[in-house]
Amino acid sequence: MSVADSGPRRTIASDQQQNAGGEFVAGLAARKAAARLLAAVIDARTPLDGLTDHENGHPQYKALDLRDRALVRAILVTALRYRMTIAGLLARRLEKPLPPNATALSHILHVAAAQILFLDIPDSAAVDLAVTHAKSDPRTLRFAGLVNGVLRTLARAKETELPAALAATDEAPRWFSDRLKATYGVDKARQILAAHRLEAPVDFSVKSDPALWAEKLGGIVLPTGTVRVGKLSASVTELPGFTDGAWWVQDAAASLPARLFGNVKGLRVADFCAAPGGKTAQLILAGAHVTAVDTSRNRLARLTQNLERLGLSAEIVQADLLAYEPNQLFDAVLLDAPCSSTGTVRRHPDVPWTKTPADVEKLAALQARLLARTVTLVRPGGRIVFSNCSLDPLEGEALHRAFRAGTAGIVDDPLRPGEVAGIDPFLTPQGTLRTTPADMELESPEVSGLDGFFAARMRRAL
């Protein structure tokens, strides 16, 4: 990732703030915002996307101009992707660990270290701005000398120490890495954690002719039919085909559950928890009459906008699934349930730091309730696909197994090799689907992998 440092500009409010002596310092506002938002993620478990939303994000972030916002987000994503490596290298330079209440100091150090170790920002600028930041905050003023010394020695040693630190570090909180190792084994867990350090490629579901759109977008066609681009040459809205509604952004793994129904032409299909609408669009294009249900008015507004751009239409219903009463039962139902999102860490590196094991358990219990309701809304003989973007078996394999054992009138409808193009590598012996960021190895790590997803197919027998 390459990010240029913000230089001085006319808009003082966005990229300059006063130091302790009353002088304005270019770039200080961005670093203060980065430390403040890192604190919100780590200390308050606040999702990063909400903090950096251009309309409803943190006020300190919104006060910056667009260039500084991009810099802040780059710093934060990097600081989270490499948090354990950064923490280890900083700890080597401290005579004793920072006290538990020195969180403000810790965040200043992490913001600066992310720039020194991983971003194309001059070491001197990162160090000087961190020292100025420390001096400007009464909580950290007396540690300004420590900040200076620690960061300067880090900058001098990064070439020799960083490779070994990266090789020896699991880039995740202990609870997260331990669960991955228990589920997938040590080797695959480490492959997943290594993939989490990389920015995910951009995947496109296209209405037709993937080869043509791969050429136009400068990408490749995956075995699943998704078009993948390693790095975009422009913003999504400026790419060819956006205005015409020729495609939509959707991770390759997220495109799989809607394909597990087989032929849905002419069938009434419900997409529960439907927003932002990628799976809804797939089902419409496959010929289904789709009812898209979601609890959130704002998310449904986004779904509506997406369908309008694509020139597609569906029945859109705002409802709590647990209380939803359709006029008649559906021929098939898709539940892509709300989950811990641990399969999307490549795109959302804050997830391991904002979620806890208790969150996983709570979300698994919610999914079980939603699934129990979902199966009552499909006609006898109708298909049910349950999916989510979690890597944790508590929300996937274990939940499916317990649900099947405890629910009368529901039978497994296992996926079979060769049934759906491109998914055989992800099939389990039980006929379910499991993907991880360590799967789909291609020509380089930057274009390999896909989100972690679980999906299971069932039928209502009664």
C-alpha positions in Angstrom: 0.0 0.0 0.0 1.4 3.4 -1.0 0.1 6.5 0.6 1.6 9.9 0.2 2.0 12.1 3.2 -0.3 15.1 3.4 1.4 18.4 2.6 0.4 21.8 3.8 -2.7 23.2 2.1 -5.0 26.2 2.5 -7.6 24.4 4.6 -6.2 24.6 8.1 -9.2 22.8 9.6 -8.6 19.7 7.6 -4.9 19.0 7.8 -3.3 21.4 10.2 -3.5 21.7 14.0 -1.6 23.8 16.5 1.2 22.3 18.5 1.9 23.1 22.1 3.6 26.3 21.1 0.6 27.6 19.1 2.1 26.9 15.7 0.1 25.1 13.0 1.6 21.7 12.0 0.7 20.1 8.7 -0.6 16.5 9.0 -1.2 16.7 12.8 -5.0 16.7 12.5 -4.9 13.5 10.5 -2.6 11.7 13.0 -4.8 12.8 15.9 -7.9 11.5 14.1 -6.1 8.2 13.4 -5.2 7.8 17.1 -8.7 8.7 18.2 -10.4 6.3 15.8 -7.9 3.5 16.7 -8.9 4.1 20.3 -12.6 3.8 19.4 -11.9 0.4 17.6 -9.6 -1.1 20.3 -11.0 0.3 23.5 -14.7 0.7 22.6 -15.0 -2.1 20.0 -16.5 0.3 17.5 -16.6 -0.9 13.8 -14.2 1.0 11.6 -16.6 1.4 8.7 -19.0 3.3 10.8 -16.2 5.6 12.1 -15.0 6.4 8.6 -18.4 6.8 6.9 -18.2 10.1 5.0 -21.7 11.1 6.0 -22.2 9.7 9.5 -18.7 8.9 10.7 -16.7 10.3 13.6 -16.7 14.1 13.7 -12.9 14.2 13.9 -12.7 12.2 10.7 -15.4 14.2 8.8 -13.5 17.4 9.7 -10.7 16.3 7.4 -10.5 16.8 3.6 -10.8 13.7 1.4 -7.1 13.3 1.0 -6.5 13.2 4.7 -9.4 10.9 5.2 -7.8 8.4 2.8 -4.5 8.7 4.8 -6.3 8.2 8.1 -8.1 5.1 6.8 -4.8 3.7 5.3 -3.1 4.2 8.7 -5.9 2.5 10.6 -6.3 -0.4 8.3 -2.5 -1.0 8.4 -2.3 -0.6 12.2 -5.1 -3.2 12.6 -3.7 -5.7 10.0 -0.3 -5.7 11.7 -1.3 -4.9 15.2 0.5 -7.8 16.9 3.7 -7.3 14.9 3.7 -3.6 15.7 3.0 -4.3 19.4 5.9 -6.8 19.6 8.4 -4.4 17.9 7.4 -1.6 20.2 7.6 -3.7 23.3 11.2 -4.5 22.5 12.0 -0.9 22.9 10.3 -0.3 26.2 12.1 -1.0 29.4 8.8 -2.1 30.9 5.3 -2.6 29.5 3.1 0.5 29.3 0.6 0.7 32.2 -3.0 -0.4 31.4 -4.2 3.2 31.6 -1.7 4.5 29.1 -4.0 3.7 26.1 -3.7 7.2 24.5 0.1 6.7 24.5 -0.2 3.3 23.0 -2.4 4.5 20.2 0.0 7.3 19.3 2.8 4.8 19.1 0.8 2.4 17.0 -0.3 5.1 14.5 3.3 6.2 14.0 4.7 2.7 13.8 2.2 1.7 11.1 3.6 4.6 9.0 7.2 3.8 9.7 7.0 0.1 9.1 4.4 -0.3 6.3 3.5 3.0 4.6 5.4 5.2 2.2 5.7 8.1 4.6 9.1 9.5 5.6 10.2 8.1 9.0 11.1 11.6 10.2 7.6 12.9 9.5 6.0 10.0 11.3 8.2 10.5 14.3 8.0 14.3 14.5 4.2 14.3 14.2 3.9 11.6 16.9 6.1 13.6 19.3 4.1 16.8 18.5 0.9 14.8 19.1 2.2 13.5 22.5 3.2 17.0 23.6 -0.3 18.4 22.7 -2.1 15.9 24.9 -1.9 16.4 28.7 -2.2 12.6 29.2 0.9 11.9 27.1 2.9 15.2 27.5 5.5 13.7 29.9 6.1 10.7 27.5 7.1 12.8 24.5 10.7 11.9 25.0 9.9 8.2 25.2 7.8 8.5 22.0 10.8 10.1 20.2 13.3 7.5 21.4 11.1 4.4 20.8 10.1 5.5 17.3 13.6 6.5 16.1 15.1 3.2 17.2 12.2 1.4 15.5 12.9 3.3 12.3 16.6 2.4 12.4 15.9 -1.3 13.1 12.9 -2.0 10.8 15.0 -3.4 7.9 16.6 -6.1 10.1 13.8 -6.8 12.6 10.6 -6.6 10.6 10.9 -9.8 8.4 11.5 -12.0 11.4 8.7 -10.4 13.4 6.2 -10.9 10.6 7.2 -14.6 10.2 6.9 -15.2 14.0 3.6 -13.4 14.7 0.0 -14.4 14.5 -1.7 -11.2 13.5 -4.8 -11.5 15.7 -5.9 -11.4 19.3 -5.3 -14.7 21.1 -9.0 -15.8 21.2 -9.3 -15.4 17.5 -6.1 -17.2 16.5 -6.8 -20.0 19.0 -10.2 -20.7 17.6 -8.8 -20.7 14.0 -6.1 -23.2 15.0 -8.7 -25.4 16.8 -11.0 -25.4 13.8 -8.6 -25.6 10.8 -5.3 -26.8 12.3 -2.2 -24.8 12.9 -0.9 -24.7 9.3 -4.2 -23.6 7.6 -4.9 -21.2 10.5 -1.6 -19.5 9.8 -2.4 -19.3 6.1 -5.7 -17.6 6.9 -4.0 -15.2 9.2 -1.3 -14.4 6.6 -4.1 -13.7 4.1 -5.7 -11.3 6.5 -2.6 -9.1 6.2 -3.3 -8.5 2.5 -5.8 -6.2 1.0 -8.6 -8.2 -0.7 -9.0 -8.1 -4.4 -12.2 -6.6 -5.9 -14.7 -9.1 -7.2 -17.5 -8.4 -9.6 -20.7 -10.4 -10.4 -21.6 -9.7 -14.0 -24.9 -10.0 -15.7 -23.4 -11.8 -18.7 -20.1 -12.5 -20.5 -17.6 -12.6 -17.7 -14.7 -12.9 -20.2 -15.6 -9.6 -21.8 -15.9 -7.8 -18.5 -12.6 -9.3 -17.3 -11.0 -7.7 -20.3 -12.7 -4.3 -19.8 -12.0 -4.2 -16.1 -8.4 -5.5 -16.4 -9.1 -8.7 -14.4 -9.5 -12.4 -14.6 -12.4 -14.8 -14.6 -12.4 -17.1 -11.5 -13.6 -20.8 -11.8 -16.8 -19.7 -10.1 -17.6 -17.2 -12.9 -16.7 -14.1 -10.8 -14.6 -11.4 -12.4 -11.6 -10.5 -10.1 -9.4 -7.4 -10.3 -6.3 -7.2 -8.1 -6.2 -3.4 -7.9 -8.7 -0.9 -9.3 -7.5 1.8 -11.7 -10.3 4.1 -10.6 -13.1 4.3 -8.1 -15.9 1.8 -8.6 -18.4 4.4 -9.9 -15.9 5.5 -12.6 -15.4 2.0 -14.0 -16.9 1.0 -17.3 -20.3 -0.7 -16.9 -21.2 0.9 -13.6 -23.7 3.4 -15.0 -25.1 0.8 -17.4 -25.6 -1.6 -14.5 -23.6 -4.4 -16.1 -22.2 -5.7 -12.8 -22.0 -5.2 -9.1 -19.2 -5.7 -6.5 -19.6 -9.0 -4.6 -16.9 -11.3 -3.2 -16.7 -14.6 -5.0 -17.6 -16.5 -1.8 -20.7 -14.3 -1.3 -21.9 -15.1 -4.8 -22.0 -18.9 -4.1 -25.1 -19.3 -1.8 -27.6 -18.0 -4.3 -26.2 -20.5 -6.9 -26.9 -23.5 -4.6 -30.7 -23.6 -5.4 -30.2 -24.9 -9.0 -32.9 -23.8 -11.4 -35.2 -21.2 -9.9 -36.8 -19.9 -13.1 -40.4 -18.9 -12.3 -40.1 -19.8 -8.6 -41.1 -17.6 -5.7 -37.9 -17.1 -3.8 -37.4 -15.2 -0.5 -34.0 -13.5 0.2 -34.0 -12.9 4.0 -31.5 -10.4 5.5 -31.2 -9.3 1.9 -29.4 -6.0 1.9 -27.3 -4.8 0.2 -28.8 -7.0 -2.5 -26.1 -8.9 -4.3 -27.8 -12.2 -3.8 -31.2 -10.7 -4.6 -29.8 -9.6 -8.0 -28.4 -13.1 -8.7 -31.8 -14.7 -8.0 -33.6 -12.2 -10.2 -31.2 -12.8 -13.1 -31.7 -16.5 -12.6 -35.4 -16.0 -13.3 -36.9 -16.1 -9.8 -39.7 -13.9 -8.5 -37.8 -12.5 -5.5 -39.0 -11.1 -2.3 -36.2 -9.3 -0.5 -36.7 -8.9 3.3 -34.6 -6.9 5.7 -35.2 -5.2 9.1 -33.3 -2.0 8.2 -34.9 0.8 6.3 -31.5 2.3 5.5 -30.1 -0.9 4.2 -33.2 -1.6 2.1 -32.8 1.9 0.6 -29.4 0.9 -0.5 -30.7 -2.4 -1.9 -33.3 -0.4 -3.8 -30.7 1.9 -5.3 -28.5 -1.0 -6.3 -31.4 -2.8 -8.0 -32.4 0.4 -9.8 -28.9 0.8 -11.2 -28.9 -2.8 -12.3 -32.3 -2.4 -13.9 -33.8 -5.2 -11.8 -36.9 -5.3 -9.6 -38.1 -7.3 -6.6 -40.7 -7.2 -4.0 -39.0 -5.3 -1.1 -40.3 -5.8 2.4 -39.1 -4.2 5.6 -39.8 -6.6 8.4 -38.4 -8.5 11.3 -38.0 -12.0 10.0 -39.0 -13.5 13.4 -42.5 -11.8 13.0 -42.8 -11.8 9.2 -46.0 -13.4 7.8 -46.0 -13.7 4.0 -49.3 -14.2 2.1 -48.2 -17.6 0.9 -45.2 -20.0 1.4 -42.2 -19.6 -0.8 -40.8 -22.2 -3.2 -37.3 -21.6 -1.9 -35.7 -19.4 0.8 -32.2 -18.0 1.3 -31.1 -16.9 4.8 -27.7 -15.2 4.7 -27.8 -14.6 8.4 -26.2 -11.8 10.4 -23.0 -13.1 12.0 -19.6 -12.2 13.4 -18.2 -11.5 9.9 -14.9 -13.2 10.8 -14.7 -14.4 7.2 -14.3 -10.8 6.0 -11.2 -9.7 7.9 -9.3 -9.0 4.7 -11.8 -6.3 4.1 -12.6 -5.4 7.7 -9.4 -5.8 9.8 -11.2 -4.4 12.8 -13.4 -7.5 13.2 -11.1 -9.6 15.4 -10.7 -6.5 17.7 -14.3 -5.5 17.9 -15.8 -9.0 18.3 -15.4 -11.4 21.3 -16.2 -15.1 21.8 -19.4 -13.9 23.6 -20.4 -12.0 20.5 -20.0 -15.2 18.4 -22.1 -17.2 20.8 -24.8 -14.5 20.9 -24.9 -14.3 17.1 -25.0 -18.0 16.7 -28.1 -18.1 19.0 -29.8 -15.4 16.8 -29.0 -17.3 13.7 -30.6 -20.5 15.1 -33.8 -18.5 15.8 -33.8 -17.0 12.4 -33.2 -20.3 10.7 -36.0 -21.9 12.7 -38.4 -19.2 11.5 -37.1 -19.4 7.9 -37.9 -23.0 7.4 -41.5 -22.4 8.3 -41.9 -20.0 5.4 -41.0 -22.5 2.6 -43.5 -24.9 1.1 -43.1 -28.7 1.6 -40.5 -29.9 -0.8 -39.0 -26.4 -1.1 -35.3 -25.7 -0.7 -33.6 -23.8 2.1 -30.1 -22.3 1.8 -28.5 -21.1 5.1 -25.3 -19.1 4.8 -23.1 -16.6 6.6 -19.6 -15.0 6.3 -18.2 -16.4 9.6 -15.1 -18.7 9.9 -16.3 -20.0 13.2 -18.0 -23.4 13.2 -20.3 -22.3 16.1 -22.1 -20.1 13.5 -21.7 -22.7 10.7 -21.0 -26.4 10.8 -22.0 -26.9 14.5 -25.1 -24.7 14.1 -26.3 -26.6 11.0 -25.6 -30.0 12.7 -27.5 -29.0 15.9 -30.4 -27.6 13.9 -30.8 -30.7 11.8 -30.7 -32.9 14.8 -33.3 -30.9 16.6 -35.8 -29.9 13.9 -38.4 -32.3 12.6 -39.5 -32.1 9.0 -36.2 -30.8 7.6 -33.9 -33.1 5.6 -30.4 -32.4 4.3 -30.1 -31.7 0.6 -26.3 -32.1 0.3 -24.3 -30.4 -2.4 -22.7 -32.9 -4.8 -19.4 -32.7 -6.8 -19.9 -31.2 -10.3 -23.4 -29.9 -9.4 -22.4 -26.2 -9.3 -19.5 -24.9 -11.5 -16.3 -24.0 -9.6 -17.4 -25.0 -6.0 -16.0 -28.5 -5.8 -12.8 -27.4 -3.9 -15.0 -25.9 -1.2 -17.3 -28.9 -0.6 -17.1 -30.7 2.7 -17.7 -34.5 3.2 -21.1 -33.6 4.6 -22.2 -31.8 1.4 -21.9 -28.3 2.8 -19.8 -25.5 1.6 -16.9 -23.9 3.4 -14.5 -21.3 2.1 -11.6 -19.4 3.8 -9.2 -16.7 2.8 -6.6 -19.4 2.4 -8.5 -21.1 -0.4 -8.4 -20.5 -4.2 -4.7 -20.1 -4.6 -4.0 -18.2 -7.8 -0.9 -16.6 -9.5 -0.1 -14.4 -6.6 -1.2 -13.9 -3.0 -2.7 -10.5 -4.0 -5.3 -12.0 -6.3 -5.8 -15.3 -4.3 -8.3 -16.2 -1.6 -11.9 -15.3 -0.9 -14.0 -14.5 2.0 -14.8 -17.1 4.7 -18.3 -18.5 4.1 -20.4 -21.4 5.2 -23.5 -22.6 3.4 -25.8 -25.6 3.8 -28.7 -26.7 1.7 -31.8 -28.4 3.1 -35.4 -29.2 2.1 -38.7 -29.0 4.0 -40.1 -32.5 4.0 -43.4 -31.8 5.8 
